[in-house]
Structure formats: structure tokens, C-alpha cells
Amino acid sequence: MTASTTARTRRRRGAGIAIAVLVAAFAWMVFGGLDKNVVFFLTPAELAAKGNDGYEVPVRLGGQVKPGTIKWDDRTRDLRFAVTDGSGEILVHSTGAPPQMFRDGMGVVVEGKYGRDGVFRSSSLMVKHSNEYRAPKAGERPQDMYKTLMQGGKT
Amino acid sequence: MTRLIGLDALWLSLAVSLFGVLLVPAAIIRRRPEWLAWTRSAVYTNFALLTLAAGAMVYGLVAHDFSISYVAQVGSRATPLLFTVISLWGALEGSILFWAWVLAFYAAAVLWVNRDREGTLVPYASAVILAVAVFFGILLVGPANPFHLVSPVPPDGPGPNPLLQNHILMAVHPPLLYLGYVGLTVPFAFAVAAMLNGEVLQDHWVVLARRWTLVAWALLSAAIIAGMWWSYEVLGWGGYWAWDPVENASFMPWLTATAYLHSVMVQERRGLLRLWTLNLVVATFVLTILGTFLTRSGIVSSVHAFTQGTIGWYFLAFIGVVLVAALVLVAGNSDRLKSEGQLGGVISRDTVFLLNNLLLTAFTFTVLVGTLFPLVAEAARGVKVSVGEPFFNRMTLPICVALLFLMGVGPALPWRGVSNDEARSRLLPPAVGAALALVIALMSGVRMPYALLAWVSAGYAIAAVLREYQRGVGGRMRARGERWLVALVRLVRGNRRRYGGFLSHIGVFVVALAIATSSALRREHEQTLRPGESMSLAGFEIRLDKVSGREEPQRAVIGAAVTILRGGAVLRRMEPRMNFYPTQQSPVPTPDVRSTPAGDLYLTLMAFRPDGTTATIKAIHEPLVPWIWIGGMIVILGALVALWPTPARATEAAA
């Protein structure tokens, strides 16, 4: 083996080690970043069961809007309702108008943090709609629900 | 009748593809190379049969033949004709059929373009494409069969997913995506063919694969931009990218294909990175199949993944087969693939390309981990988690900035390396562009650190690329006395690949600056208004005039008539709407966007009182957003310049 090939092999080995270190460091960064940025998807009962660990961490809370709990204040833009999964329920507070056709019993996913005061402060509210075809019931068709608007005619 | 024609065509297509694939080992074992001619016939026949099947489906959709299961699933008499036709790719089965057709088209096109080429490379490559076609053929007669009989025949169907019939871009984005995605099978096929017939060290397959990759890459780029645009125009949140698994699925092969397009240059110019380049080709193909699996198996629920099914296992098995086969082939060829030379000095284009490839790979890895982690967590630990935007942004923004900066350094440096003085004289002048960009960004009010870094890096890179054009044009003007426009045209014509590539880079800078600026300077305001009241945002006065509705054949529409004023003068009228489709419980928001080169005013109707006395409007002001779409078009234009056949190359190919 000549001197130049030894130098070359050594250089190669050095480069290989450098790349391995880089890859390891990067993988460590990625998985470390994951740890801090994973958002758990929980039901109200699961969130309540977490106890102290459930407070003030980002969570996606999914369930149904408990009938009769929706309170919307036009002036302060506060929306309050309870999300339930049948066994547990959690009060949710969000700001901004509720989505159109937001109503009792509807599936929702709210993203935010559960405060120690027992109120879940939501930063985003998504309505879960099923994609299954279902013929609209009488009175559910928008043409019927917004009859007065429809009479406004073509614009 | 239509149903039976389609179904028979699918079965025949599967048989023909299988025959075409099996001929290759038969011809090798029996030493009958003339049998390979039959593979050629199989490719063309397969294309004809799948065209027949897809044609039958389109005919069934248009004729509202609800005895066909797919038509009964997505068709509706009330849907306008255009959206009826494009619902071919609106749900699982139809999109697999469309995919198979595109694949058959590529197989035929590859054969046709290379019909005069001797040797086994092209027949082998066609057979590899046919092998992929066999997989999709099995899906089509099995779990994704679109031609089941529905009995009794329903009188009408639910129509396509409302999100897919709400905007014209849905006629553009999916076909582009499939053309790009499926097109990436072609370089994979050439790579496998070259490994099979031992030509992996010769450069024919590299040249062939590179051009097809560029075609597919340009189409995929267009598809990603069109998808962002669709999401922006339709989903009503005023954004264009959310690191949604389905977006990631389209983005990962784009990243690896981009890495490949660069590493292949190192391979061609310097004889290096052969093994690496080959791996990138394989990874890109596997990522396209993985992407289809993610989007089409219903494994992630997101806005795109509207289909549920059991075909996930087929995909997983196929991915496994491809990975094992590719690994065996690559390992078997790895001795031959040792690099010939050595990378150049530290300050050289070689180094920049190597870094570019490392960064793009790291980028892909990050996106892959973030996309798959929730699936793994759910499968392994039974917990439902999501990986949010903060993860992706924190991990990828530094990579993006570094890539932008390298896009300025690379073109300025020669291959192999330069002396330190030479490097200084090449690398320092573009810093003026960086300083200028910083001043512009600060004066426009950009304060977000990453946005500023993006401006600085892109400013540097734009200056470096423009300097390359200027050096070339100036050289010609001095040496040959040409006027600058003539010199520019001839310069580009003389090296389309280089200057087309630079043009694509300029497109990327435009996109990057538009994204950085629009996210840094985004302003939004939401308010509930009565008719006659107004709110203000970014100097615009937004006045609600009236809430009213109308009925259209396939939907009901509630709109808020809004007038935009500035300084008391009426600028224009807008109408954010909500579309109510009979099949969907929730309305589909339909934002209205007023675009100017400086930016967009984006209005969404969030809610309204049923009696029309109030409407809640969300207004978003986003500077420079239209430049994302324009930049995307520049990227594609650059690819077209690079692809345009030069007369010399055309004769060479024909010879």
C-alpha cells in the first residue's frame, strides 16, 4: 500500500466518521424536537385521568358538544360549551364566532390547553363532519333553514 | 355493458402486463432475446386496454350509469359536467384507475421515444414499469375495483366530495400530481434495468433517467404549487401549507428528486456519488408509493384522505417487495459503483452539491419522521397524537435558509475548487445583494428572524445567479460584439441545462421570499357585522352590505355582499360565501380573494344569523402571496428551458 492510498483511506474513514456523527446529531435533534412538539389527542375522560400532567400542555380534545351547554356572547365574542365523551366532560372556552351550524351533540375537536381552573382554553375549534352520505331531514336543508335569505333572490 | 367493457379491459390489462414482465426472465433463461419484442407489444397493448377502461369509466360517469359502483359512489345528476368528468380521480378506486392509466402512458411513451435504441436497457425498463403496473392491476381487479355491479340500480348518487367540486383547481392539481408522481417510476425503471443488464456504469441510463426525472419533477412542482393554491382558495383559513400528511406525501419525493437532479450532475461531471445517486432514485420511487399509501389507504385522516379502505396491506407488501428487491440489486452492484475520483477542495462546487444533498436528505428525513410518527405511536402504543406545525417549522426552516444560501454559493464556484483569493473574488460581491435585501425587508416591516434570514440568503443567491448571467452575457458581448438580448438568448441556448436550472432557482427564490414575507406580515381580523357596518384592516375598510342566498342546481349558496373601500373610495365588491351541499352536514366555506402584486385581501364568511341581521367576517391581509404562484411558474419555466431539445441533441438521439 503506497503512502497516498493510506492517506486516502484515512481521509475516507475520517469523512465517514464525520458523516456518522452528523447523522446521529441530526437524528437526536429530530427526535428531541418531536418529544416537545407532539400533541396528544384525548377525550375528556382521558384528559381528566391525566391529573396534574394534563394541565397547561397542548392537547387536542375530541368529543361531542354537550346539549344545552353552548353559550355565545355576541359582544365579548366569548364562546363556552362543554365537550363530553359520555363518561367525562370538560368546559371549553374559545374566542370568536362559532362555526355555522354549530349545535348540540355535534362532534368537535378543540386544540388548546387545559387550565388548572378546570377550563380548557381553545385556540382552534374544528367541527368533525362525517363524510357518509345521509339524506337531509326535513327542515335541515339550507333552502328551508334560510328561507328568508333565499327570498333575497339572485345577487 | 359499459361496466363489463371496463372490467374486462382491466382483467386483460393485468394479464398482458404480467405476460410482458415474465417474458424478460424467460428470454434471459432461454437465451431468446427476440422475445423481448413481445414486451414491447405488451406495453402498447396495456396502454390501449387501460385507455379503454378509463374511457369506459368516464363514459359511465357522464352517462350517469349508476349500475357501476364507482359512479354510484361519486356521481350525481346535479353535478356539472366538468366536475362529473374529474370525479374520475375524486375517490379511491377512480384515482387508482387513473394512476394505472398514467403509468401505462409513461411505459408507452418511454418505448416510443426510445424506439430506435438498440440493446436491452429500454425493454428491461419497460418491463419494470409493467411490473409496477401489475401491482396496480391487482388493486384494480381486487380491493380497488371500480366496476362492481350495483343492484338494484339507484336513481341518483351523492355526487363527489364537496371540497372537490368547489373549485376549478381540482381539475388541475390531481392530474399534475399523478403525472409527476407516476413519472418518477421511469427513472427507477431505468436504474433497475441498468442494474439488471450490467450497464450501471455506463451513462446511457443516467442521461435517459435524468431527462424523465426532470419532466416528472416539473410536473410534480406544478402539482405542489397548484395544491397550495387550491388549499388557499378553498379551505378558507388563508394558508397554503399546513404540513398535513398528504402535503408531506407529495413533498418528500419532490425533495429526493431534487437531490437526485443535483447529485446526478456530480456523477456526470466528476464520476462521483454513483451509489448515492442510485439510492436517491430508489428512495424517490418508494416515497411515491408510500405517499399513495398514506393518502389512499385512509390511514391518516386529513382533508385529503377522504377515502377509507382495506388496501393498505397491499401497499405495505408492495413497498416491502420494492425495498428488498432494490436493496439486493444495489448491494449486488455496489462493487462496480465505487467512485472513480475524489471530491474537490473544500471551497468547490463539489462540496456545495454534497451539502445540498445532505440538507435535502435531512429535510426528507425530518418530514418523514414527522409524518409517520403519529402512525407509529398509534400502532405501537395505542395513543393518538399529532405532530404539529411547530415541529416542522423549527426543524426545517434552518434547512431552508441554508439551502437558499447554498443556491448562491454553488453557481459562483467552479468544480474541483479554487484558491482562496479566487474564492473571495467570486463569493464576496453577491453580499451586496444580501445587504440590499436586508434593507428592503426591514423597511417593509419584516421582523421575524427566519423571514429576515430568508431575505438575506435569497438576496445573496439572487445576486450570485444574476452575476452568472451577467458574466456569460458580458463575455459574449465583448468577444463577439453581440447585443445583450442576442447574447442572452444564445448563452441560454448554448447551455440550456445550466441556465434553465438557474431560472428554476430564481423561481425558488421568489417562492421563498413570498412565503417568508406573507407569513411574517400576515394580519387578520374577525368581526361580527350588521349590514351597513364596517371594520378595518391594513388600511382597507370592509363594509358588509347584505347577506343573501341563492339556489344552484347542485348546492345552495349563502353569500355576504361586501364592499372594500380605501380612503372613502370604493375599490371593489367581494362576496365570501358558504356553499351548502345536500350530502354534507357542514357548509363549505368559499373565501373571496382580492389579489394584487403587493398582496391579497382574503375574506371568509365565518357565520351568519339565519335572518341575515349579522354576518361574521374574517379578513386576512397577506402581502406577496400571488408571488408564490408566479415563482412556481418560473420554476417550471426553468425546467422547460432545460428540457427543450436542442437540434444537436435531437439528431444525436435519432442517430
Boltz contact constraints between the chains, C-beta under 6 A:
constraints:
  - contact:
      token1: [A, 26]
      token2: [B, 362]
      max_distance: 6.0
  - contact:
      token1: [A, 30]
      token2: [B, 366]
      max_distance: 6.0
  - contact:
      token1: [A, 30]
      token2: [B, 369]
      max_distance: 6.0
  - contact:
      token1: [A, 33]
      token2: [B, 391]
      max_distance: 6.0
  - contact:
      token1: [A, 33]
      token2: [B, 394]
      max_distance: 6.0
  - contact:
      token1: [A, 33]
      token2: [B, 395]
      max_distance: 6.0
  - contact:
      token1: [A, 34]
      token2: [B, 373]
      max_distance: 6.0
  - contact:
      token1: [A, 37]
      token2: [B, 388]
      max_distance: 6.0
  - contact:
      token1: [A, 37]
      token2: [B, 390]
      max_distance: 6.0
  - contact:
      token1: [A, 37]
      token2: [B, 391]
      max_distance: 6.0
  - contact:
      token1: [A, 38]
      token2: [B, 385]
      max_distance: 6.0
  - contact:
      token1: [A, 38]
      token2: [B, 387]
      max_distance: 6.0
  - contact:
      token1: [A, 39]
      token2: [B, 386]
      max_distance: 6.0
  - contact:
      token1: [A, 39]
      token2: [B, 388]
      max_distance: 6.0
  - contact:
      token1: [A, 40]
      token2: [B, 385]
      max_distance: 6.0
  - contact:
      token1: [A, 41]
      token2: [B, 384]
      max_distance: 6.0
  - contact:
      token1: [A, 96]
      token2: [B, 526]
      max_distance: 6.0
  - contact:
      token1: [A, 97]
      token2: [B, 606]
      max_distance: 6.0
  - contact:
      token1: [A, 97]
      token2: [B, 607]
      max_distance: 6.0
  - contact:
      token1: [A, 97]
      token2: [B, 616]
      max_distance: 6.0
  - contact:
      token1: [A, 100]
      token2: [B, 587]
      max_distance: 6.0
  - contact:
      token1: [A, 100]
      token2: [B, 607]
      max_distance: 6.0
  - contact:
      token1: [A, 101]
      token2: [B, 586]
      max_distance: 6.0
  - contact:
      token1: [A, 127]
      token2: [B, 586]
      max_distance: 6.0
  - contact:
      token1: [A, 129]
      token2: [B, 585]
      max_distance: 6.0
  - contact:
      token1: [A, 129]
      token2: [B, 586]
      max_distance: 6.0
  - contact:
      token1: [A, 131]
      token2: [B, 306]
      max_distance: 6.0
  - contact:
      token1: [A, 133]
      token2: [B, 158]
      max_distance: 6.0
  - contact:
      token1: [A, 133]
      token2: [B, 583]
      max_distance: 6.0
  - contact:
      token1: [A, 136]
      token2: [B, 582]
      max_distance: 6.0
  - contact:
      token1: [A, 142]
      token2: [B, 556]
      max_distance: 6.0
  - contact:
      token1: [A, 142]
      token2: [B, 580]
      max_distance: 6.0
  - contact:
      token1: [A, 143]
      token2: [B, 556]
      max_distance: 6.0
  - contact:
      token1: [A, 146]
      token2: [B, 549]
      max_distance: 6.0
  - contact:
      token1: [A, 146]
      token2: [B, 610]
      max_distance: 6.0
  - contact:
      token1: [A, 148]
      token2: [B, 611]
      max_distance: 6.0
  - contact:
      token1: [A, 149]
      token2: [B, 548]
      max_distance: 6.0
  - contact:
      token1: [A, 149]
      token2: [B, 549]
      max_distance: 6.0
  - contact:
      token1: [A, 149]
      token2: [B, 612]
      max_distance: 6.0
  - contact:
      token1: [A, 150]
      token2: [B, 549]
      max_distance: 6.0
  - contact:
      token1: [A, 152]
      token2: [B, 548]
      max_distance: 6.0
  - contact:
      token1: [A, 154]
      token2: [B, 550]
      max_distance: 6.0
  - contact:
      token1: [A, 155]
      token2: [B, 548]
      max_distance: 6.0
